[in-house]
Amino acid sequence: MASYNNFKTNIYKYSWFMCLGHLGVIIGIACISIFLKYFMQNIGIPKTYPHYGEFTDFVTVPFALTFLEWPNFWTLIFLTILGLGSLNILVIQLFSLLTSLYDEYENLRDIKKHALFGTVAILLVTSILFCSNHGIFFFETLSKFSAITQVILNLLLLLVVLWVYGRERFQRDVYFMISQTYSTWMVFVVRFVAPLFLISGVIIGFILSVVSLLFHNDTLASGIVFLFITIIFFLLAWCLIPLYCIIKIKATVGKIGIRLKRCVRPTDWYPADPEYKQSYEERFSTTDMSHQLTIVSEEENN
């Protein structure tokens, strides 16, 4: 969400706030899931009940909370946690999508409001399908792989920032923004340790999703059908990434090796604001700011 912050925003402090906030929402949802599981077992509803996941979040939990003391209090907490979790996902994913479009197609920046409301309108229309009796199955099926997609995107983000752009540039830029050093050991954790957990999460999540789709439906055949449909949508979405890479490689000039080097090196990553850009140029060399173009030009000359 850096595109919507002031350049001098203390991202170091707010990163901790965001992480703790995410953790609090996740713990709250986990507590609700555990409570719901034991409640449904006590009243005799099996875990294989249709729409067990999303259906119970909105219907069964409020019903279960009426059996507790101070039901209004617990209902308010439940709705708050559910709203924060939904709003978190909605805002981050929506603005990540829009920011990517603004960066790729600069002409959209002049009609940001229209692009925002247009995107929301399209999503509202397409979501009608998931509110139908059959659409809830597709929603539940696709949602099982959405978390996997988010984890893979996080992995790609770590790759771009800390490996392609580089640890030293990242720490240097953070210091330039907030005059505070981003510790090397923290970068080490994010660079080496975090990817191991993310990769493990992708593998475990994929296995659990497949097992859930195959054995937690009314019949094994329906589970196989929904699994097949989900994998198709899952793979189609990810096929756009290598397709985009191919388009970018074809748009460059030179031999294939030079094209690849040009496309995987950072280029012109500097502040957009003219004042901060000038200060950045004065502190760091122009060669480092245009790292990719300089090196590729030298290779072409050789």
Residue, then its C-alpha position, 0 to 999 in steps of 0.5 A: m500500500a506504499s502508493y497511498n502513503n506519504f513518502k516519509t511515512n514511518i513504514y518500520k513502525y506501521s509494518w509492526f502495527m499491520c503484522l500485529g493487526h493481522l495476527g489478532v484477526i487470525i487468532g480471533i477467526a481461529c478461536i471462532s472456528i474452534f468454538l464452532k467446531y465443538f458447538m456443531q459436534n454437541i448439537g449433532i451436525p457432522k463436519t461434512y454438512p453441505h457448505y460447512g465452511e462459508f455457510t456456517d460463518f454467517v448462519t451457524v455462528p450467530f445461532a451458536l452465540t445465542f446459547l452463551e451469556w451476554p450473547n449481544f456482546w459476543t455477537l458484536i465481537f464476532l461481527t467485528i472480527l468478521g468485518l475486519g477480516s473481510l475488509n482487510i482482504l477486500v482493500i488489499q486485493l482491490f487496491s493491489l489490482l488497481t495500483s498494478l493497472y495504474d502502473e502499467y497503463e498510465n492513462l488510467r491515472d487520470i480516471k482513477k475514480h471511474a476505474l475504481f467504481g467500474t472495477v467494484a461494479i464488475l465484481l458486484v455483478t460477477s459475485i451474484l453467481f456465488c450467491s446462488n444455490h449452486g454458486i456457493f459450491f464454486f465459491e467454497t471451492l475457489s476460496k480453498f485455493s485463494a490463500i495458496t495464491q496469496v502466499i505465492l504472490n508473497l513469495l514473488l514479492l520477496l523475490v523481487v524486492l530482496w533478490v532482484y532489487g537487492r538487500e542493500r538497495f532495500q535497506r538504503d532506500v528505507y534509511f533514505m525515507i525514514s532515517q532509520t536503519y532496517s536491521t540486517w538480521m530482519v532482512f535475513v529472516v524475511r529473505f531466507v526464513a520466511p520463504l521456507f515457511l511460505i513454501s511449506g504453507v503452499i504445499i500443506g495448503f494444496i494437499l489439504s484443499v485437495v483432500s477437502l474437495l475430494f472427501h468433504n462433498d456429498t459424493l466423491a464424483s462431485g468433489i472430483v468435478f469441483l477440484f478439476i474446475t478449481i485447478i483449471f481456474f487456478l492454473l489459468a490465472w497463473c498462466l498470465i504471469p509467464l505470458y506477461c513475461i514473454i510479452k515483455i521479453k519480446a518488447t525488448v531488443g537484442k539477443i535473448g540473453i541480453r533481453l532476459k538480463r534487461c527484464v530481471r534487473p531493477t531499472d529507474w526505481y527512485p522516488a516519484d516526487p521531484e523534490y525527493k527524486q532530486s535529493y535521491e540523485e544527489r545522494f546516490s549515483t545516477t548509474d545505480m538509479s538506472h542499473q539495468l539500462t547502464i549494464v545492458s548498454e555496456e554488454e551490448n557495446n562489448 
